[in-house]
């Protein structure tokens, strides 16, 4: 079959490529430490699983409304209003199977051929992939270590124009663990308001903040009508395999995104949505406990990476990724990642998988046990010492 031209513009997510390579090595008998996938190693809390089981027993296995169950949309509206300090109505909420469809649908709804999209670099690779797929033009803004991996605001203000149809921000940030401070968000909001450019605010790591208070661009004056807030259940509630996410956006866009749901997935699984209600309205202690454990692991991995040959590691303020600087090794980051997988048995990602400005870095997920993290550090040391020679 001859594929449509647009398929050549669609990228991929390197984490799943490396996972496949690592699993193949395991199939051949190798032991691999998995630090490539951004997936909490905790179990979904029991009260959430129990809610899904009850829903299944009650026959909640049929089609539901494309935008999501009214009860879940109400719970999300209450949750977002409480955590961001903004008014949210249920008809501004669209529930999707995972949070990725929100970025996919929002870009398809807003970006046409030749339209420009401001996005972070390094950044989640699916942003750029979907912009290219829609025929848009990605405009990467460098996130530099010397700025704490915050937006280069001067560059942003130079690059935004009447051709800009969307600005994408992600805080806390994948892959760097950086966090946008309120002052930075305020300047981005000012630019967005001036040009009337919508902002897709990816807040999937909101709970994983280790210092300071979380700030959402949606809470800034005039931004409720310009913000598409992306969030979900995968990270905070250890529900990656459940595929449950949502977006909060102006009503007109919510209607358009709902049409895209009708034309693609029809709806999100009903019993999974029942679990989502239990997650939001139930005990939040498991979330707090997981975040505290990840804080401890962050400190462990940053200290350990700083002792490895040719490696320095800034302390991430959020998410659950370390983004060590390996420029002193004077090898491409992808080559270093390949050595670490094949020789050290440690699966991680190279920085350039997240954009041009990610070169010279590696990304490690510390959403893994302390035992695995210590083992990874020990196995990386001799390999990096050989690379450094």
C-alpha positions in Angstrom: 0.0 0.0 0.0 1.2 3.5 -0.7 1.0 5.7 2.3 -0.4 9.3 2.2 2.3 12.0 2.1 1.2 13.2 5.5 2.4 10.0 7.2 6.0 11.1 6.4 5.5 14.1 8.6 4.4 12.1 11.6 7.1 11.3 14.1 7.2 9.0 17.1 8.1 8.8 20.8 11.6 7.5 21.3 10.8 6.1 24.8 8.7 3.4 23.2 11.4 2.6 20.6 14.0 2.2 23.4 11.5 0.1 25.4 11.1 -2.3 22.5 14.9 -2.6 22.2 15.2 -3.2 25.9 12.5 -5.8 25.9 14.2 -7.6 23.0 17.4 -7.7 25.0 15.5 -9.1 28.0 14.0 -11.7 25.8 17.5 -12.8 24.9 18.4 -13.2 28.6 19.8 -9.7 29.5 18.8 -7.9 32.7 17.8 -4.3 32.0 17.1 -1.4 34.3 14.2 0.5 32.8 14.6 4.3 33.1 13.3 5.2 29.7 9.5 5.3 30.2 7.8 8.0 32.2 5.6 5.7 34.2 5.2 5.6 38.0 6.2 2.2 39.4 3.4 2.4 42.0 0.1 0.5 41.8 -3.1 2.3 41.1 -4.7 3.0 44.5 -7.1 0.3 45.7 -10.2 2.6 46.0 -9.8 3.5 42.3 -9.5 -0.1 41.2 -12.5 -1.0 43.4 -14.6 1.7 41.7 -13.8 0.2 38.3 -14.7 -3.3 39.5 -18.0 -2.0 40.8 -18.7 -0.3 37.5 -18.0 -3.5 35.6 -20.2 -5.5 37.9 -23.0 -2.9 37.3 -22.7 -3.3 33.5 -20.9 0.0 32.8 -19.5 -1.4 29.6 -21.5 0.4 27.0 -21.1 3.6 24.9 -21.0 6.8 26.8 -21.3 10.5 25.7 -18.3 11.5 23.4 -17.3 14.3 25.7 -17.3 12.1 28.8 -19.8 11.1 31.5 -21.5 14.2 33.0 -20.5 13.0 36.5 -16.8 12.9 35.6 -16.9 16.2 33.8 -18.5 17.8 36.9 -15.8 16.2 39.1 -13.0 17.5 36.8 -14.5 21.0 36.7 -14.6 21.0 40.5 -11.0 19.7 40.7 -9.6 22.1 38.2 -11.4 25.0 39.8 -10.0 24.1 43.2 -6.5 23.4 42.1 -6.0 26.3 39.7 -8.3 28.9 41.4 -10.4 29.5 38.3 -14.1 29.0 37.5 -14.7 25.9 35.3 -18.0 24.6 33.9 -18.6 21.0 33.0 -19.3 21.8 29.4 -15.7 23.2 29.1 -14.4 19.7 29.8 -13.7 17.0 27.3 -12.7 13.5 28.5 -10.4 11.4 26.3 -8.7 8.0 26.3 -5.4 9.4 27.7 -4.2 13.0 27.7 -2.4 12.8 24.3 -5.6 13.1 22.3 -6.1 16.6 23.8 -2.9 17.8 22.3 -3.7 16.0 19.0 -7.2 17.3 18.7 -6.4 20.8 19.8 -3.6 21.1 17.2 -5.8 19.6 14.5 -8.6 22.0 15.4 -6.5 25.2 15.5 -3.5 24.7 13.2 -3.6 24.7 9.4 -1.0 24.5 6.6 1.7 27.1 7.1 0.4 28.2 10.6 3.2 28.6 13.2 3.2 26.9 16.6 5.6 28.0 19.4 6.8 25.0 21.4 9.6 24.2 23.9 12.9 22.7 22.9 13.8 20.3 24.4 10.2 19.2 24.7 7.8 16.3 24.5 8.3 15.1 20.9 4.7 14.5 20.1 4.1 18.3 20.1 6.3 18.8 17.1 5.1 15.6 15.4 1.5 16.6 15.5 2.2 20.1 14.3 4.1 18.7 11.3 1.3 16.2 10.7 -1.3 19.1 10.6 0.9 21.0 8.1 1.9 23.6 10.6 5.4 25.0 11.2 7.0 24.3 14.6 8.8 27.3 16.1 11.1 25.9 18.8 12.1 28.1 21.8 15.3 27.0 23.5 15.0 25.9 27.1 18.6 26.3 28.4 20.2 24.9 31.5 21.6 28.4 32.5 18.0 29.6 32.6 16.8 26.7 34.8 15.3 25.3 31.6 12.7 28.1 31.5 11.5 29.7 28.3 13.8 32.1 26.6 11.2 34.9 26.8 13.0 37.3 24.6 13.2 34.7 21.9 9.5 33.9 22.4 8.5 37.6 22.0 10.7 37.8 18.9 9.2 34.7 17.2 5.5 35.2 17.9 3.6 36.9 15.2 0.2 37.1 13.5 1.1 33.8 11.9 1.2 32.1 15.3 -1.8 30.0 16.0 -0.8 28.2 19.2 1.8 28.4 22.0 2.6 25.2 23.9 3.9 25.3 27.5 4.6 22.4 29.8 5.3 22.9 33.5 6.6 20.9 35.3 8.5 20.0 32.2 9.3 16.8 30.4 12.2 16.1 29.9 14.1 18.6 32.0 12.1 18.8 35.2 12.1 22.6 34.9 9.2 24.7 36.2 7.9 27.9 34.8 7.8 30.6 37.5 4.8 32.9 37.8 6.7 35.9 36.3 7.6 33.8 33.3 4.0 32.6 32.9 2.8 36.2 33.2 5.0 37.3 30.3 3.9 34.4 28.2 0.3 35.3 29.0 0.9 39.0 28.1 2.2 37.9 24.7 -0.7 35.5 24.2 -3.2 38.2 25.0 -1.6 40.8 22.8 -1.7 38.5 19.7 -4.9 36.6 20.8 -3.0 33.3 20.5 -4.3 30.3 22.3 -2.0 28.5 24.8 -2.0 24.7 25.2 -0.8 24.3 28.8 0.3 20.7 29.5 0.0 20.3 33.2 0.1 16.5 33.4 3.0 16.7 36.0 1.2 19.3 38.2 1.4 17.1 41.4 5.1 16.4 41.0 6.4 19.7 42.2 9.2 19.6 44.8 9.6 23.3 45.6 7.4 26.3 45.4 3.7 26.5 44.6 2.2 25.4 41.3 1.0 28.1 38.9 -1.2 27.6 35.8 -1.3 30.1 33.0 -5.0 29.6 32.9 -5.3 31.6 36.1 -3.8 34.8 34.7 -6.1 37.7 33.7 -7.8 37.2 30.4 -6.3 33.7 29.9 -9.4 31.5 30.6 -10.7 32.2 27.1 -7.3 31.5 25.5 -6.1 28.4 27.4 -6.5 24.7 26.6 -5.5 23.0 29.9 -4.3 19.4 29.4 -4.2 17.0 32.3 -5.0 13.4 33.2 -4.8 10.5 35.6 -1.8 8.6 34.3 0.9 10.2 36.4 -0.7 11.4 39.6 -2.8 8.2 40.2 -0.4 5.7 38.6 -3.1 4.9 35.9 -1.0 4.9 32.7 -2.6 1.8 31.3 -6.1 2.9 32.1 -5.9 5.7 29.4 -7.8 8.5 30.9 -7.2 12.2 30.3 -9.0 15.4 29.8 -8.9 19.0 28.5 -10.4 22.1 29.8 -11.0 24.8 27.1 -13.5 27.4 25.9 -16.9 25.9 25.0 -16.6 26.5 21.2 -13.3 24.5 21.1 -14.7 21.9 23.4 -17.5 21.3 20.8 -14.9 21.0 18.0 -12.8 18.6 20.1 -15.9 16.5 20.9 -16.5 16.2 17.1 -13.0 14.9 16.7 -13.7 12.3 19.5 -16.9 11.3 17.6 -14.9 10.8 14.5 -12.0 8.8 16.2 -12.5 7.0 19.5 -16.3 7.6 19.9 -16.0 7.8 23.7 -13.8 6.9 26.6 -14.5 3.6 28.4 -17.3 4.1 30.9 -15.9 1.9 33.7 -12.6 3.7 33.4 -14.4 7.1 33.8 -16.0 5.7 37.0 -12.5 5.0 38.3 -11.6 8.6 37.5 -14.4 10.0 39.6 -13.1 7.9 42.5 -9.6 9.2 41.9 -10.6 12.8 42.1 -13.1 12.5 44.9 -11.4 9.9 47.0 -8.4 9.7 49.3 -5.4 11.8 48.0 -2.9 10.4 50.5 -1.5 7.9 47.9 -0.7 10.8 45.6 1.1 12.7 48.3 3.0 9.6 49.4 4.2 8.9 45.8 5.3 12.4 45.3 7.3 12.3 48.6 8.9 9.1 47.5 9.9 10.6 44.1 11.4 13.6 45.9 13.7 11.1 47.8 14.6 9.3 44.6 15.3 12.6 42.8 17.9 13.5 45.5 19.4 10.0 45.2 19.7 10.1 41.4 21.0 13.7 41.2 23.7 13.0 43.8 24.7 9.7 42.1 24.8 11.1 38.6 27.0 14.0 39.7 29.6 11.4 40.8 29.8 9.7 37.3 32.6 10.5 34.9 31.9 13.4 32.6 28.4 14.0 34.1 26.8 17.0 35.8 23.1 17.0 36.8 21.0 20.0 37.6 18.4 19.4 40.3 14.9 19.1 38.7 12.2 21.1 40.4 9.3 19.0 39.1 8.1 16.0 37.1 10.1 12.7 37.6 13.0 13.0 35.2 16.7 13.8 35.6 18.3 15.5 32.7 22.1 15.2 33.2 24.6 17.2 31.1 27.1 14.9 29.3 28.7 17.4 27.0 32.1 16.7 28.7 32.1 13.2 27.3 32.3 14.7 23.8 30.1 12.1 22.2 26.6 12.4 20.7 24.0 11.8 23.4 22.3 9.1 21.3 25.6 7.2 21.1 26.1 7.4 24.8 22.5 6.1 25.4 23.3 3.2 23.0 26.4 2.3 25.0 24.5 2.4 28.3 21.8 0.2 27.0 24.0 -2.4 25.3 26.9 -2.4 27.7 25.5 -1.3 31.1 22.0 -2.7 30.7 20.4 0.7 31.5 17.6 1.9 29.2 17.3 5.7 29.0 16.9 8.4 26.4 19.2 10.7 24.6 18.5 14.4 24.8 18.2 15.1 21.1 15.2 12.8 21.1 13.4 15.9 22.6 14.7 18.5 20.1 17.9 20.1 18.9 18.6 21.9 22.2 18.4 18.6 24.1 21.7 17.5 22.5 24.4 17.0 25.2 22.0 15.6 27.7 20.4 12.3 28.7 16.9 11.7 30.2 16.4 9.2 33.0 13.0 8.5 34.6 13.5 8.1 38.4 10.0 6.6 38.6 11.7 3.4 39.5 12.7 1.7 42.8 15.7 2.8 44.8 17.3 -0.6 44.2 17.0 -0.1 40.5 18.3 3.5 40.6 21.4 2.4 42.6 22.0 -0.5 40.3 21.7 1.7 37.3 24.3 4.2 38.7 26.7 1.4 39.5 26.4 -0.2 36.0 26.7 3.2 34.2 30.0 4.2 35.9 32.4 1.9 34.2 30.8 2.3 30.8 31.0 6.1 31.0 34.6 5.9 32.2 35.4 4.0 29.0 33.5 6.5 26.9 35.3 9.4 28.6 38.8 8.1 27.7 
